[in-house]
Amino acid sequence: MFSYADVEKLRSVRAPEPAVLSLYLPVPLDPAGARGLAAEAGDLMAAASGPDGGGNARVNRADREAVLGALAAHGRDWLGHTVAFFACQEQGLFEAWPLPGLLPPRAVLAARPYVRPLLAAVQRCPDYRAAIIDREHAWVLSVSGDRVETVGRQVDQGPRSPGFGGWYGLQARRVQQRIIQLGRHHYRDAAAILARAAPGEPLVIGGHGDSIAGLLQALPSAAREAFAGSFHADPHTLTDARVRELAAPIVGDWVARRERKLSQEVLGEAPGRLAAVGLPACMAAVNERAVACLLVPDEGVIGGFACGNCGALSADGGGCPDCGRTGRAVPDLLEEMAQRTLDDHGQVTVIRDAPFSVAAKLRFPVTGEEAGR
Ligand SMILES: [Zn+2]
């Protein structure tokens, strides 16, 4: 799977002309459905939307052939994925990345790679930690895409039998206390391993019910905030693949909850303060470089204009608010806003079923006059 670092590397590619091809091609799971892929890719590239939003942009022949060649060679490996191709021969760029799930097909020709669908895919498959636990054992795993790495392991011998065998004369109540104490140590030690392993990442716990509860209780509050959810399983029969399978929907729900929470936070903020909602307010905030986190919808594009002189974005090309020049058309203002937010070291979060056309958390308030233009 791909990380934000990969996206940044890709975003560093810039051509002087709109010559970078971005092609998102969903490959059906059914091999029979994959047969027409080359034709579909060809059609999409022939109809690629160009820098002015028009649909007849000319894809470089070498780039087109590189895409079709990669499809012929690897198409079978990509069943059930969406392949994101980025190609620009003159910049030495060719990438073909299989993304999870089937995304809408799209071909764009621009001066830099078109990254909105890619950002959504990276956001929805975050790296995470998984703790697998029972009363005696704990494993801490770090999961990144389909790579699972064991970053910590702990074995606690604990009491071997309820009566502690040879502890002659020890009363049942004291034995019970000893068992509880040993248990606490075990969960505390496991929690300490977890706290050291990538503390910012979401956390999934798998195992027996009482051990999950024991570990949760031992977690420091910061680690508990990252807790995404748990699954019940016998730790001794779990494989890496099964852990990923059981954790995937839990992590997916966690990502969706975060999207909703961010949306609510922005909508809860008084307008004109540290939030902007709607296209005019967000464009003004992007033009002022005030965006800390841009919230863009999953789907749809909004055509618009960018000033040929200073780059300011506007919905109509009637004249730049800053320098009065006529704007050049851009096919997707949401992509432009996302790119500029990332350029300014802000964050971009893609929101499913967004309750707004676009919204933003701001670094500083943008005045009403600016927001209205
Ligand atoms: Zn301007």
Boltz pocket constraint, residues with backbone or C-beta under 6 A from the ligand:
constraints:
  - pocket:
      binder: B
      contacts: [[A, 307], [A, 308], [A, 309], [A, 310], [A, 311], [A, 312], [A, 320], [A, 321], [A, 322], [A, 323], [A, 324], [A, 325]]
      max_distance: 6.0
